[in-house]
């Protein structure tokens, strides 16, 4: 369950963003997770709720899943990652470290393993919304 | 958009006393063997030690240590398994020893991911087996982990040492601490020690060519009986 480890990094990042932008009360955090990482949505959200400190008690965490797009470095073909067809242990390995997909995936057109993950790799904080001290009545 | 993983890396390595990156200018100088032996001997001295194979595209420490049938433990992160008294991590757990071609940005993504989720816990030493050369691993280690000390391995060959000069120059420029240089497979008439000292860098010691060390690959007990291991033991005295 490295969802917890990633949730911890999200909490730390949100606190840092709030501090840097003088946000006293965080109200909404938008997080995007790449489909390739196959994070357990419920586990991740539950980890966020358990880990969130008092400073973030009013924050709503909105988690969106992003499609993972791959592009072949040889023929430029672009395609979406789909987990169908992979064995469980391979999917689990990709879940832990999406870059190991290079050991298992090849371009469906030319067969090259030389591709890049151009969208939807892992996890990122898209936005942090809140109220600054000076915004309050 | 912010990558949240970077923010947690310092916490993940916060309980590690010393991080030693075993690096070289060129491949084939015995870096992985030195990193593995160094980690094993530190553990034998009662130091809590981890070994992290950062050579994602050509990992080999699992082969040296004879790693079999272990798996990282998931517990709100990834706990490296204990092997021969070491906390050990390598991408081979996930790549299943298949070839894994990675370009720069993807190396960095894998680096950040692993450093942000691996929970090393409290360690006296984390030994990092680096890929050769001045590349993503070295730059990322300096940028994200910040406090690694670099132990440079070379052979007596002028070809290997020529790349070490550049490596030392770059590490100095980046203000990264250099623990010292180890000369492996030392040949008669070598001037590496004098050259290292002339560059103002610590010379940690030399390891003679050990023709039987290859026979011990995969067998830790045999490895620790070799002349190679004896020499590494002497180098540890100078490191501590």
HADDOCK unambig.tbl for C-alpha pairs under 7 A between the chains (distance, minus, plus):
assign (segid A and resid 1 and name CA) (segid B and resid 74 and name CA) 5.55 0.50 0.50
assign (segid A and resid 1 and name CA) (segid B and resid 75 and name CA) 6.06 0.50 0.50
assign (segid A and resid 1 and name CA) (segid B and resid 76 and name CA) 5.27 0.50 0.50
assign (segid A and resid 1 and name CA) (segid B and resid 77 and name CA) 6.15 0.50 0.50
assign (segid A and resid 2 and name CA) (segid B and resid 74 and name CA) 6.64 0.50 0.50
assign (segid A and resid 2 and name CA) (segid B and resid 76 and name CA) 5.17 0.50 0.50
assign (segid A and resid 2 and name CA) (segid B and resid 77 and name CA) 4.07 0.50 0.50
assign (segid A and resid 2 and name CA) (segid B and resid 78 and name CA) 6.35 0.50 0.50
assign (segid A and resid 2 and name CA) (segid B and resid 117 and name CA) 6.42 0.50 0.50
assign (segid A and resid 3 and name CA) (segid B and resid 76 and name CA) 6.89 0.50 0.50
assign (segid A and resid 4 and name CA) (segid B and resid 76 and name CA) 4.74 0.50 0.50
assign (segid A and resid 4 and name CA) (segid B and resid 77 and name CA) 6.31 0.50 0.50
assign (segid A and resid 5 and name CA) (segid B and resid 76 and name CA) 5.58 0.50 0.50
assign (segid A and resid 5 and name CA) (segid B and resid 77 and name CA) 4.84 0.50 0.50
assign (segid A and resid 5 and name CA) (segid B and resid 117 and name CA) 5.37 0.50 0.50
assign (segid A and resid 6 and name CA) (segid B and resid 5 and name CA) 6.65 0.50 0.50
assign (segid A and resid 6 and name CA) (segid B and resid 117 and name CA) 6.84 0.50 0.50
assign (segid A and resid 9 and name CA) (segid B and resid 4 and name CA) 5.30 0.50 0.50
assign (segid A and resid 9 and name CA) (segid B and resid 5 and name CA) 5.27 0.50 0.50
assign (segid A and resid 9 and name CA) (segid B and resid 7 and name CA) 6.10 0.50 0.50
assign (segid A and resid 9 and name CA) (segid B and resid 8 and name CA) 5.23 0.50 0.50
assign (segid A and resid 10 and name CA) (segid B and resid 4 and name CA) 5.15 0.50 0.50
assign (segid A and resid 12 and name CA) (segid B and resid 7 and name CA) 6.59 0.50 0.50
assign (segid A and resid 13 and name CA) (segid B and resid 4 and name CA) 5.47 0.50 0.50
assign (segid A and resid 13 and name CA) (segid B and resid 7 and name CA) 6.09 0.50 0.50
assign (segid A and resid 93 and name CA) (segid B and resid 94 and name CA) 4.73 0.50 0.50
assign (segid A and resid 97 and name CA) (segid B and resid 110 and name CA) 6.59 0.50 0.50
assign (segid A and resid 99 and name CA) (segid B and resid 106 and name CA) 6.48 0.50 0.50
assign (segid A and resid 99 and name CA) (segid B and resid 110 and name CA) 6.05 0.50 0.50
assign (segid A and resid 100 and name CA) (segid B and resid 94 and name CA) 6.60 0.50 0.50
assign (segid A and resid 100 and name CA) (segid B and resid 95 and name CA) 5.59 0.50 0.50
assign (segid A and resid 100 and name CA) (segid B and resid 100 and name CA) 6.55 0.50 0.50
assign (segid A and resid 102 and name CA) (segid B and resid 100 and name CA) 5.34 0.50 0.50
assign (segid A and resid 102 and name CA) (segid B and resid 101 and name CA) 6.17 0.50 0.50
assign (segid A and resid 103 and name CA) (segid B and resid 95 and name CA) 6.03 0.50 0.50
assign (segid A and resid 103 and name CA) (segid B and resid 98 and name CA) 5.79 0.50 0.50
assign (segid A and resid 103 and name CA) (segid B and resid 99 and name CA) 5.76 0.50 0.50
assign (segid A and resid 103 and name CA) (segid B and resid 100 and name CA) 4.61 0.50 0.50
assign (segid A and resid 123 and name CA) (segid B and resid 3 and name CA) 6.80 0.50 0.50
assign (segid A and resid 124 and name CA) (segid B and resid 1 and name CA) 6.40 0.50 0.50
assign (segid A and resid 124 and name CA) (segid B and resid 2 and name CA) 5.52 0.50 0.50
assign (segid A and resid 124 and name CA) (segid B and resid 3 and name CA) 4.72 0.50 0.50
assign (segid A and resid 124 and name CA) (segid B and resid 4 and name CA) 5.97 0.50 0.50
assign (segid A and resid 125 and name CA) (segid B and resid 1 and name CA) 5.55 0.50 0.50
assign (segid A and resid 125 and name CA) (segid B and resid 2 and name CA) 5.06 0.50 0.50
assign (segid A and resid 125 and name CA) (segid B and resid 3 and name CA) 6.37 0.50 0.50
assign (segid A and resid 125 and name CA) (segid B and resid 4 and name CA) 6.46 0.50 0.50
assign (segid A and resid 126 and name CA) (segid B and resid 1 and name CA) 4.48 0.50 0.50
assign (segid A and resid 126 and name CA) (segid B and resid 2 and name CA) 6.53 0.50 0.50
assign (segid A and resid 127 and name CA) (segid B and resid 1 and name CA) 6.67 0.50 0.50
